[in-house]
Amino acid sequence: MLFYTRLLIWKFAGIGVWSFIFNFSVSLIMKGVSYLFGIEFKTSFSVLSIFLSILVSFTYLFSLTSVPLSFSVASLHQSFWRLTWFFCNFLWLYISGLTMSNSNESAIIALLITFILGKTDNFVYNVSFSSNNRFMRLINIYKFPLIATIVVSLFSLVIYSFNSFFVSIYLFSISSFLLCITSIVAGERTSFYHSNGSRMAQGLRSNGYQRFLAFHDLFQISGGPSSRRSFLFRDPTGRVFSDIVNVCVSMFKGYIDLHLQLHNNGSNEIPAHQIHSAQWQKMQLSHEEVLHYRKKEDLNFIEKYFHNRKETAMRLKRESNALQSSMLVMFAVQSLIRIMCLLPSEDSFGVGQVSADLIMAVLINLQATLTRSTNYGWTTKSFGSKWIARSPFDLTMKIREIVDWGIAELSKRGVKIVKPTI
């Protein structure tokens, strides 16, 4: 717990420094603009907003997930952090807007911008697989919301005043930057290295953000220098490596179970020409709906409407549960296979080879499960172009490619391919 606390402090220190520098710079620019156009600039509100930005980044970080998650299917814990971020972001932008506008104008603009950001942001960790530094990643990733800024700025200019036009640009600039830098820092690798491997195993068994960082670090050390992997095979009994394998295998089994529940309760017979048809996906009926189809015909219009909404919500929740550990599965599969490929040169006690058959067996079951997913009609909306996968179907196919690669690599090294047991 002490390690995780220090980790969060370090993360927020990084976010805070970048946020302070950017907010201070933009404030100076806006102060110059306000002086040029004869607009009063209230410096006290600008200083207060810089400190409030730390609170916004805190709530935003804890509202992030490893896979895009709609608010309608979020858990109570995730919904709490999303709503807390919404309120804090509104308060921060409201205070920031008071530097050049009155209370009413600032409140409306802050509410509009917060609503737009809440609807357009994916709320995911920005994971980088390159060696670029934070500044280069920021340049490559940050995209100023130009269209939204123009619309809100013109709206403010027409409805309110000339001051509000500049306020809208100012608030969009600082808010979009803060969300971007927070997601970048949140997705950066954090070392869980410890001489006896206990910190890594504990992190993999944890929940939420700490678990994500632990799997991310496992992925990084599996492809990094051998000195960072030395703790895996330092124990002649193989306890450290077997603990990590067992945690990963347990997660794979949970992922498989959730996908099997998805297939058993939803339609998995999708025509090839309808794979990308949104209209066809909306018309899909769950298994329970098919069984009670005739009973539904006896319902009136209002009852049918609420019944259909309930069934759709249940299906979306099942899909969300099945997708949420996808990034962790991708990290874990690649990590284990990379390490298994390095056993001849790094495992002096020969303890890693014992887990080869177990890893192969669970990967075969994972492959069989993902094969079924190719015929599943997802109702979850697409993730957009800002993330590594554009849709749930695309995400499952990426995992399938990684699993196929893992099975092939183990097979090359003499591990026997077995039949699936699901």
QUITA-V102110 format. One record per pair of residues at least 12 apart in sequence whose C-alpha atoms are under 10 Angstrom apart, sorted by the first residue. I is the first residue (numbers start at 1). J is the second residue. If there is no record, write none. Layout:
i=I j=J
i=I j=J
This chain:
i=1 j=202
i=1 j=203
i=3 j=192
i=3 j=199
i=4 j=192
i=4 j=203
i=4 j=209
i=4 j=210
i=7 j=190
i=7 j=191
i=7 j=192
i=7 j=210
i=8 j=58
i=8 j=61
i=8 j=186
i=8 j=209
i=8 j=210
i=10 j=185
i=10 j=190
i=11 j=58
i=11 j=61
i=11 j=182
i=11 j=185
i=11 j=186
i=11 j=187
i=11 j=188
i=11 j=190
i=12 j=54
i=12 j=55
i=12 j=57
i=12 j=58
i=12 j=61
i=12 j=182
i=12 j=185
i=12 j=186
i=13 j=54
i=14 j=181
i=14 j=182
i=14 j=185
i=14 j=186
i=15 j=53
i=15 j=54
i=15 j=57
i=15 j=58
i=15 j=178
i=15 j=179
i=15 j=181
i=15 j=182
i=15 j=183
i=15 j=184
i=15 j=185
i=15 j=186
i=16 j=50
i=16 j=51
i=16 j=53
i=16 j=54
i=16 j=55
i=16 j=57
i=16 j=58
i=16 j=178
i=16 j=181
i=16 j=182
i=17 j=54
i=18 j=135
i=18 j=177
i=18 j=178
i=18 j=181
i=18 j=182
i=19 j=50
i=19 j=51
i=19 j=53
i=19 j=54
i=19 j=57
i=19 j=174
i=19 j=175
i=19 j=177
i=19 j=178
i=19 j=179
i=19 j=181
i=19 j=182
i=20 j=47
i=20 j=49
i=20 j=50
i=20 j=51
i=20 j=53
i=20 j=54
i=20 j=178
i=21 j=50
i=22 j=50
i=22 j=173
i=22 j=174
i=22 j=177
i=22 j=178
i=23 j=46
i=23 j=47
i=23 j=49
i=23 j=50
i=23 j=53
i=23 j=170
i=23 j=173
i=23 j=174
i=23 j=175
i=23 j=177
i=23 j=178
i=24 j=46
i=24 j=47
i=24 j=50
i=24 j=174
i=26 j=170
i=26 j=171
i=26 j=173
i=26 j=174
i=27 j=41
i=27 j=43
i=27 j=46
i=27 j=47
i=27 j=50
i=27 j=96
i=27 j=99
i=27 j=170
i=27 j=174
i=28 j=43
i=28 j=46
i=29 j=170
i=30 j=99
i=30 j=100
i=30 j=166
i=30 j=167
i=30 j=169
i=30 j=170
i=31 j=43
i=31 j=46
i=31 j=99
i=31 j=100
i=33 j=166
i=34 j=99
i=34 j=100
i=34 j=163
i=34 j=166
i=37 j=162
i=37 j=163
i=38 j=163
i=39 j=99
i=39 j=100
i=39 j=101
i=39 j=162
i=39 j=163
i=40 j=99
i=40 j=100
i=40 j=101
i=40 j=163
i=41 j=98
i=41 j=99
i=41 j=100
i=41 j=101
i=42 j=96
i=42 j=97
i=42 j=98
i=42 j=99
i=42 j=100
i=42 j=101
i=43 j=96
i=43 j=98
i=43 j=99
i=43 j=100
i=44 j=95
i=44 j=96
i=44 j=98
i=44 j=99
i=45 j=92
i=45 j=94
i=45 j=95
i=45 j=96
i=45 j=97
i=45 j=98
i=45 j=99
i=45 j=100
i=46 j=95
i=46 j=96
i=46 j=97
i=46 j=98
i=46 j=99
i=46 j=100
i=47 j=95
i=47 j=96
i=47 j=99
i=48 j=92
i=48 j=95
i=48 j=96
i=49 j=91
i=49 j=92
i=49 j=93
i=49 j=94
i=49 j=95
i=49 j=96
i=49 j=97
i=49 j=98
i=49 j=99
i=50 j=92
i=50 j=95
i=50 j=96
i=50 j=174
i=51 j=92
i=52 j=88
i=52 j=89
i=52 j=91
i=52 j=92
i=52 j=93
i=52 j=95
i=52 j=96
i=53 j=88
i=53 j=89
i=53 j=91
i=53 j=92
i=53 j=93
i=53 j=96
i=53 j=174
i=53 j=175
i=53 j=178
i=54 j=92
i=54 j=178
i=54 j=182
i=55 j=85
i=55 j=88
i=55 j=89
i=55 j=92
i=56 j=84
i=56 j=85
i=56 j=86
i=56 j=87
i=56 j=88
i=56 j=89
i=56 j=90
i=56 j=91
i=56 j=92
i=56 j=93
i=56 j=175
i=56 j=178
i=56 j=179
i=56 j=182
i=57 j=85
i=57 j=88
i=57 j=89
i=57 j=175
i=57 j=178
i=57 j=179
i=57 j=180
i=57 j=181
i=57 j=182
i=57 j=183
i=57 j=186
i=58 j=81
i=58 j=84
i=58 j=85
i=58 j=88
i=58 j=182
i=59 j=80
i=59 j=81
i=59 j=82
i=59 j=83
i=59 j=84
i=59 j=85
i=59 j=86
i=59 j=87
i=59 j=88
i=59 j=89
i=60 j=81
i=60 j=82
i=60 j=83
i=60 j=84
i=60 j=85
i=60 j=86
i=60 j=88
i=60 j=89
i=60 j=123
i=60 j=124
i=60 j=178
i=60 j=179
i=60 j=182
i=60 j=183
i=60 j=186
i=61 j=81
i=61 j=82
i=61 j=85
i=61 j=123
i=61 j=124
i=61 j=125
i=61 j=179
i=61 j=182
i=61 j=183
i=61 j=185
i=61 j=186
i=61 j=187
i=61 j=209
i=62 j=77
i=62 j=78
i=62 j=80
i=62 j=81
i=62 j=82
i=62 j=84
i=62 j=85
i=62 j=123
i=62 j=186
i=62 j=208
i=62 j=209
i=63 j=77
i=63 j=78
i=63 j=79
i=63 j=80
i=63 j=81
i=63 j=82
i=63 j=83
i=63 j=84
i=63 j=85
i=63 j=123
i=63 j=124
i=63 j=125
i=63 j=209
i=64 j=78
i=64 j=81
i=64 j=82
i=64 j=122
i=64 j=123
i=64 j=124
i=64 j=125
i=64 j=126
i=64 j=182
i=64 j=183
i=64 j=186
i=64 j=187
i=64 j=208
i=64 j=209
i=65 j=78
i=65 j=122
i=65 j=123
i=65 j=124
i=65 j=125
i=65 j=126
i=65 j=208
i=65 j=209
i=65 j=212
i=65 j=324
i=65 j=325
i=65 j=327
i=66 j=122
i=66 j=123
i=66 j=124
i=66 j=125
i=66 j=126
i=66 j=127
i=66 j=187
i=66 j=208
i=66 j=209
i=66 j=212
i=66 j=323
i=66 j=324
i=66 j=325
i=66 j=326
i=66 j=327
i=66 j=328
i=67 j=122
i=67 j=123
i=67 j=124
i=67 j=125
i=67 j=320
i=67 j=323
i=67 j=324
i=67 j=325
i=67 j=326
i=67 j=327
i=67 j=328
i=67 j=383
i=67 j=387
i=67 j=388
i=67 j=389
i=67 j=392
i=67 j=395
i=68 j=121
i=68 j=122
i=68 j=123
i=68 j=124
i=68 j=125
i=68 j=320
i=68 j=323
i=68 j=324
i=68 j=382
i=68 j=383
i=68 j=384
i=68 j=387
i=68 j=389
i=68 j=391
i=68 j=392
i=69 j=122
i=69 j=123
i=69 j=124
i=69 j=320
i=69 j=321
i=69 j=323
i=69 j=324
i=69 j=380
i=69 j=381
i=69 j=383
i=70 j=119
i=70 j=122
i=70 j=123
i=70 j=316
i=70 j=317
i=70 j=320
i=70 j=380
i=70 j=381
i=70 j=383
i=71 j=83
i=71 j=118
i=71 j=119
i=72 j=313
i=72 j=316
i=72 j=317
i=73 j=313
i=73 j=314
i=73 j=315
i=73 j=316
i=73 j=317
i=73 j=318
i=73 j=319
i=73 j=320
i=73 j=321
i=74 j=317
i=74 j=320
i=74 j=321
i=75 j=317
i=75 j=321
i=78 j=208
i=82 j=118
i=82 j=123
i=83 j=118
i=85 j=114
i=85 j=118
i=86 j=111
i=86 j=114
i=86 j=115
i=86 j=117
i=86 j=118
i=87 j=111
i=87 j=114
i=88 j=114
i=89 j=110
i=89 j=111
i=89 j=113
i=89 j=114
i=89 j=115
i=89 j=117
i=89 j=118
i=89 j=175
i=90 j=106
i=90 j=107
i=90 j=108
i=90 j=109
i=90 j=110
i=90 j=111
i=90 j=112
i=90 j=113
i=90 j=114
i=90 j=115
i=91 j=107
i=91 j=110
i=91 j=111
i=91 j=114
i=92 j=110
i=92 j=114
i=92 j=171
i=92 j=175
i=93 j=106
i=93 j=107
i=93 j=109
i=93 j=110
i=93 j=111
i=93 j=113
i=93 j=114
i=93 j=167
i=93 j=168
i=93 j=170
i=93 j=171
i=93 j=172
i=93 j=174
i=93 j=175
i=94 j=106
i=94 j=107
i=94 j=108
i=94 j=109
i=94 j=110
i=94 j=111
i=94 j=171
i=95 j=107
i=95 j=110
i=96 j=110
i=96 j=167
i=96 j=170
i=96 j=171
i=96 j=174
i=97 j=109
i=97 j=110
i=97 j=163
i=97 j=164
i=97 j=166
i=97 j=167
i=97 j=168
i=97 j=170
i=97 j=171
i=98 j=167
i=99 j=167
i=100 j=163
i=100 j=164
i=100 j=166
i=100 j=167
i=100 j=170
i=101 j=160
i=101 j=161
i=101 j=162
i=101 j=163
i=101 j=164
i=101 j=165
i=101 j=166
i=101 j=167
i=102 j=163
i=102 j=164
i=104 j=160
i=105 j=156
i=105 j=159
i=105 j=160
i=105 j=161
i=105 j=163
i=105 j=164
i=105 j=167
i=105 j=168
i=106 j=156
i=106 j=164
i=106 j=167
i=106 j=168
i=106 j=171
i=108 j=156
i=109 j=152
i=109 j=153
i=109 j=155
i=109 j=156
i=109 j=164
i=109 j=165
i=109 j=167
i=109 j=168
i=109 j=171
i=109 j=172
i=110 j=167
i=110 j=168
i=110 j=171
i=110 j=172
i=110 j=175
i=112 j=148
i=112 j=152
i=112 j=168
i=113 j=148
i=113 j=149
i=113 j=152
i=113 j=168
i=113 j=171
i=113 j=172
i=113 j=175
i=113 j=176
i=114 j=171
i=114 j=172
i=114 j=175
i=114 j=176
i=116 j=145
i=116 j=148
i=116 j=152
i=117 j=145
i=117 j=148
i=117 j=172
i=117 j=175
i=117 j=176
i=117 j=179
i=120 j=145
i=120 j=384
i=121 j=176
i=121 j=179
i=121 j=180
i=121 j=386
i=122 j=383
i=122 j=384
i=122 j=386
i=122 j=387
i=123 j=179
i=123 j=183
i=124 j=183
i=124 j=184
i=124 j=186
i=124 j=187
i=124 j=387
i=125 j=180
i=125 j=182
i=125 j=183
i=125 j=184
i=125 j=185
i=125 j=186
i=125 j=187
i=125 j=188
i=125 j=209
i=125 j=212
i=125 j=387
i=126 j=141
i=126 j=180
i=126 j=181
i=126 j=182
i=126 j=183
i=126 j=184
i=126 j=185
i=126 j=186
i=126 j=187
i=126 j=188
i=126 j=386
i=126 j=387
i=126 j=388
i=127 j=183
i=127 j=184
i=127 j=185
i=127 j=186
i=127 j=187
i=127 j=188
i=127 j=189
i=127 j=216
i=127 j=327
i=127 j=387
i=127 j=388
i=128 j=184
i=128 j=187
i=128 j=188
i=128 j=189
i=129 j=188
i=129 j=189
i=129 j=219
i=129 j=220
i=134 j=181
i=134 j=184
i=134 j=185
i=134 j=188
i=135 j=181
i=135 j=184
i=137 j=181
i=137 j=184
i=138 j=177
i=138 j=180
i=138 j=181
i=138 j=184
i=138 j=185
i=141 j=180
i=141 j=181
i=141 j=184
i=141 j=386
i=142 j=176
i=142 j=177
i=142 j=179
i=142 j=180
i=142 j=181
i=142 j=184
i=143 j=176
i=143 j=177
i=143 j=180
i=144 j=172
i=144 j=173
i=144 j=176
i=144 j=177
i=144 j=180
i=145 j=169
i=145 j=172
i=145 j=173
i=145 j=176
i=146 j=169
i=146 j=172
i=146 j=173
i=148 j=168
i=148 j=169
i=148 j=172
i=149 j=165
i=149 j=168
i=149 j=169
i=149 j=170
i=149 j=171
i=149 j=172
i=149 j=173
i=150 j=165
i=150 j=168
i=150 j=169
i=151 j=168
i=152 j=164
i=152 j=165
i=152 j=168
i=152 j=169
i=152 j=172
i=153 j=165
i=153 j=166
i=153 j=167
i=153 j=168
i=153 j=169
i=153 j=170
i=153 j=172
i=154 j=168
i=155 j=168
i=156 j=168
i=186 j=209
i=186 j=213
i=187 j=209
i=187 j=212
i=187 j=213
i=187 j=216
i=188 j=213
i=188 j=216
i=188 j=217
i=189 j=212
i=189 j=213
i=189 j=214
i=189 j=215
i=189 j=216
i=189 j=217
i=189 j=218
i=189 j=219
i=189 j=220
i=190 j=210
i=190 j=213
i=190 j=214
i=190 j=216
i=190 j=217
i=190 j=218
i=190 j=220
i=191 j=213
i=191 j=214
i=191 j=216
i=191 j=217
i=191 j=218
i=191 j=220
i=191 j=221
i=191 j=228
i=192 j=204
i=192 j=213
i=192 j=214
i=192 j=215
i=192 j=216
i=192 j=217
i=192 j=218
i=192 j=221
i=193 j=214
i=193 j=217
i=193 j=218
i=193 j=221
i=193 j=228
i=193 j=229
i=193 j=230
i=193 j=231
i=194 j=228
i=194 j=231
i=195 j=228
i=195 j=230
i=195 j=231
i=195 j=232
i=195 j=234
i=196 j=230
i=196 j=231
i=196 j=232
i=196 j=233
i=196 j=234
i=196 j=235
i=196 j=239
i=196 j=240
i=197 j=229
i=197 j=230
i=197 j=231
i=197 j=232
i=197 j=233
i=197 j=234
i=197 j=235
i=197 j=239
i=197 j=240
i=197 j=241
i=197 j=243
i=197 j=244
i=198 j=231
i=198 j=240
i=198 j=243
i=198 j=244
i=199 j=214
i=200 j=213
i=200 j=214
i=200 j=215
i=200 j=217
i=200 j=218
i=200 j=232
i=200 j=240
i=200 j=243
i=200 j=244
i=201 j=214
i=201 j=215
i=201 j=218
i=201 j=240
i=201 j=241
i=201 j=242
i=201 j=243
i=201 j=244
i=201 j=245
i=201 j=246
i=201 j=247
i=202 j=214
i=202 j=243
i=202 j=244
i=202 j=247
i=203 j=215
i=203 j=217
i=204 j=216
i=204 j=217
i=204 j=218
i=204 j=243
i=204 j=244
i=204 j=247
i=204 j=248
i=204 j=251
i=204 j=328
i=205 j=243
i=205 j=244
i=205 j=247
i=205 j=248
i=205 j=250
i=205 j=251
i=211 j=328
i=212 j=325
i=212 j=327
i=212 j=328
i=212 j=331
i=213 j=328
i=214 j=328
i=214 j=331
i=215 j=248
i=215 j=327
i=215 j=328
i=215 j=329
i=215 j=330
i=215 j=331
i=215 j=332
i=215 j=335
i=216 j=327
i=216 j=328
i=216 j=330
i=216 j=331
i=216 j=332
i=216 j=335
i=217 j=331
i=217 j=335
i=218 j=244
i=218 j=331
i=218 j=332
i=218 j=334
i=218 j=335
i=218 j=336
i=218 j=339
i=219 j=328
i=219 j=330
i=219 j=331
i=219 j=332
i=219 j=333
i=219 j=334
i=219 j=335
i=219 j=336
i=219 j=338
i=219 j=339
i=220 j=331
i=220 j=334
i=220 j=335
i=221 j=335
i=221 j=338
i=221 j=339
i=222 j=331
i=222 j=332
i=222 j=334
i=222 j=335
i=222 j=336
i=222 j=337
i=222 j=338
i=222 j=339
i=222 j=340
i=222 j=341
i=222 j=342
i=223 j=334
i=223 j=335
i=223 j=338
i=223 j=339
i=223 j=342
i=226 j=342
i=226 j=345
i=226 j=346
i=227 j=346
i=229 j=339
i=229 j=346
i=230 j=346
i=230 j=347
i=232 j=244
i=232 j=339
i=232 j=346
i=232 j=347
i=232 j=351
i=232 j=352
i=233 j=343
i=233 j=346
i=233 j=347
i=233 j=348
i=233 j=349
i=233 j=350
i=233 j=351
i=233 j=352
i=234 j=346
i=234 j=347
i=234 j=348
i=234 j=349
i=234 j=351
i=235 j=349
i=235 j=351
i=236 j=347
i=236 j=348
i=236 j=349
i=236 j=350
i=236 j=351
i=237 j=349
i=237 j=350
i=237 j=351
i=237 j=352
i=238 j=347
i=238 j=349
i=238 j=350
i=238 j=351
i=238 j=352
i=238 j=353
i=238 j=354
i=238 j=355
i=239 j=351
i=239 j=352
i=240 j=351
i=240 j=352
i=241 j=336
i=241 j=339
i=241 j=351
i=241 j=352
i=241 j=355
i=242 j=351
i=242 j=352
i=242 j=354
i=242 j=355
i=244 j=332
i=244 j=336
i=245 j=332
i=245 j=336
i=245 j=352
i=245 j=355
i=245 j=356
i=245 j=358
i=245 j=359
i=246 j=355
i=246 j=358
i=246 j=359
i=247 j=332
i=248 j=328
i=248 j=329
i=248 j=331
i=248 j=332
i=248 j=333
i=248 j=335
i=248 j=336
i=248 j=359
i=248 j=362
i=249 j=329
i=249 j=332
i=249 j=333
i=249 j=358
i=249 j=359
i=249 j=361
i=249 j=362
i=249 j=363
i=250 j=362
i=251 j=325
i=251 j=328
i=251 j=329
i=251 j=332
i=252 j=325
i=252 j=326
i=252 j=328
i=252 j=329
i=252 j=332
i=252 j=333
i=252 j=359
i=252 j=362
i=252 j=363
i=252 j=365
i=252 j=366
i=253 j=362
i=253 j=363
i=253 j=365
i=253 j=366
i=254 j=322
i=254 j=325
i=255 j=321
i=255 j=322
i=255 j=323
i=255 j=324
i=255 j=325
i=255 j=326
i=255 j=329
i=255 j=366
i=255 j=369
i=256 j=322
i=256 j=362
i=256 j=365
i=256 j=366
i=256 j=367
i=256 j=368
i=256 j=369
i=256 j=370
i=256 j=422
i=257 j=322
i=257 j=366
i=257 j=369
i=257 j=422
i=258 j=318
i=258 j=319
i=258 j=320
i=258 j=321
i=258 j=322
i=258 j=323
i=258 j=369
i=259 j=318
i=259 j=319
i=259 j=321
i=259 j=322
i=259 j=323
i=259 j=366
i=259 j=369
i=259 j=370
i=259 j=372
i=259 j=373
i=260 j=322
i=260 j=369
i=260 j=370
i=260 j=372
i=260 j=373
i=260 j=422
i=261 j=318
i=261 j=319
i=261 j=322
i=262 j=286
i=262 j=315
i=262 j=316
i=262 j=317
i=262 j=318
i=262 j=319
i=262 j=320
i=262 j=321
i=262 j=322
i=262 j=373
i=262 j=376
i=262 j=378
i=263 j=286
i=263 j=287
i=263 j=318
i=263 j=319
i=263 j=369
i=263 j=372
i=263 j=373
i=263 j=375
i=263 j=376
i=263 j=377
i=264 j=286
i=264 j=287
i=264 j=288
i=265 j=285
i=265 j=286
i=265 j=287
i=265 j=288
i=265 j=289
i=265 j=314
i=265 j=315
i=265 j=318
i=266 j=284
i=266 j=285
i=266 j=286
i=266 j=287
i=266 j=288
i=266 j=289
i=266 j=290
i=266 j=315
i=266 j=318
i=266 j=319
i=266 j=376
i=266 j=377
i=266 j=378
i=267 j=281
i=267 j=284
i=267 j=285
i=267 j=286
i=267 j=287
i=267 j=290
i=267 j=375
i=267 j=376
i=267 j=377
i=267 j=378
i=268 j=284
i=268 j=286
i=268 j=287
i=268 j=372
i=268 j=373
i=268 j=374
i=268 j=375
i=268 j=376
i=268 j=377
i=268 j=378
i=269 j=284
i=269 j=372
i=269 j=374
i=269 j=375
i=269 j=376
i=269 j=377
i=270 j=284
i=270 j=374
i=270 j=375
i=270 j=376
i=270 j=377
i=270 j=378
i=271 j=375
i=271 j=376
i=271 j=377
i=272 j=374
i=272 j=375
i=274 j=377
i=275 j=374
i=275 j=375
i=275 j=376
i=275 j=377
i=275 j=378
i=275 j=393
i=276 j=377
i=276 j=378
i=276 j=391
i=276 j=393
i=277 j=377
i=278 j=377
i=278 j=378
i=278 j=379
i=278 j=380
i=278 j=381
i=278 j=382
i=279 j=379
i=280 j=377
i=280 j=378
i=280 j=379
i=281 j=376
i=281 j=377
i=281 j=378
i=281 j=379
i=281 j=380
i=281 j=381
i=282 j=312
i=282 j=377
i=282 j=378
i=282 j=379
i=282 j=380
i=283 j=377
i=283 j=379
i=284 j=312
i=284 j=377
i=284 j=378
i=284 j=379
i=285 j=308
i=285 j=311
i=285 j=312
i=285 j=315
i=285 j=377
i=286 j=311
i=286 j=312
i=286 j=314
i=286 j=315
i=288 j=311
i=289 j=307
i=289 j=308
i=289 j=311
i=296 j=308
i=312 j=379
i=312 j=380
i=315 j=378
i=315 j=379
i=315 j=380
i=316 j=378
i=316 j=379
i=316 j=380
i=316 j=381
i=317 j=380
i=319 j=378
i=319 j=379
i=319 j=380
i=319 j=392
i=320 j=380
i=320 j=392
i=322 j=392
i=323 j=392
i=323 j=395
i=323 j=396
i=326 j=392
i=326 j=395
i=326 j=396
i=326 j=398
i=326 j=399
i=327 j=395
i=327 j=399
i=329 j=366
i=329 j=399
i=329 j=402
i=329 j=403
i=330 j=395
i=330 j=396
i=330 j=398
i=330 j=399
i=330 j=400
i=330 j=401
i=330 j=402
i=330 j=403
i=331 j=399
i=331 j=402
i=333 j=359
i=333 j=363
i=333 j=399
i=333 j=402
i=333 j=403
i=333 j=405
i=333 j=406
i=333 j=407
i=334 j=402
i=334 j=403
i=334 j=405
i=334 j=406
i=335 j=406
i=336 j=355
i=336 j=356
i=336 j=359
i=336 j=406
i=337 j=356
i=337 j=359
i=337 j=360
i=337 j=402
i=337 j=403
i=337 j=405
i=337 j=406
i=337 j=407
i=337 j=408
i=337 j=409
i=337 j=410
i=338 j=406
i=338 j=409
i=338 j=410
i=339 j=352
i=340 j=352
i=340 j=353
i=340 j=355
i=340 j=356
i=340 j=359
i=340 j=406
i=340 j=409
i=340 j=410
i=340 j=413
i=341 j=409
i=341 j=410
i=341 j=412
i=341 j=413
i=353 j=415
i=356 j=410
i=356 j=413
i=356 j=414
i=356 j=415
i=356 j=416
i=357 j=410
i=357 j=415
i=357 j=416
i=357 j=417
i=357 j=418
i=359 j=406
i=359 j=407
i=359 j=410
i=359 j=415
i=360 j=403
i=360 j=406
i=360 j=407
i=360 j=408
i=360 j=410
i=360 j=411
i=360 j=415
i=360 j=416
i=360 j=417
i=360 j=418
i=361 j=407
i=361 j=415
i=361 j=416
i=361 j=417
i=361 j=418
i=361 j=419
i=361 j=420
i=361 j=421
i=362 j=418
i=362 j=420
i=362 j=421
i=363 j=400
i=363 j=403
i=363 j=404
i=363 j=406
i=363 j=407
i=363 j=417
i=363 j=418
i=363 j=420
i=364 j=403
i=364 j=404
i=364 j=406
i=364 j=407
i=364 j=417
i=364 j=418
i=364 j=419
i=364 j=420
i=364 j=421
i=364 j=422
i=365 j=418
i=365 j=419
i=365 j=420
i=365 j=421
i=365 j=422
i=366 j=399
i=366 j=400
i=366 j=403
i=366 j=404
i=366 j=420
i=366 j=422
i=367 j=399
i=367 j=400
i=367 j=401
i=367 j=402
i=367 j=403
i=367 j=404
i=367 j=407
i=367 j=420
i=368 j=400
i=368 j=419
i=368 j=420
i=368 j=421
i=368 j=422
i=369 j=400
i=369 j=420
i=369 j=422
i=370 j=396
i=370 j=397
i=370 j=399
i=370 j=400
i=370 j=401
i=370 j=403
i=371 j=396
i=371 j=397
i=371 j=400
i=373 j=392
i=373 j=393
i=373 j=396
i=373 j=397
i=373 j=400
i=374 j=393
i=374 j=394
i=374 j=396
i=374 j=397
i=374 j=400
i=375 j=393
i=376 j=393
i=377 j=392
i=377 j=393
i=378 j=391
i=378 j=392
i=378 j=393
i=379 j=392
i=380 j=392
i=380 j=393
i=382 j=394
i=383 j=395
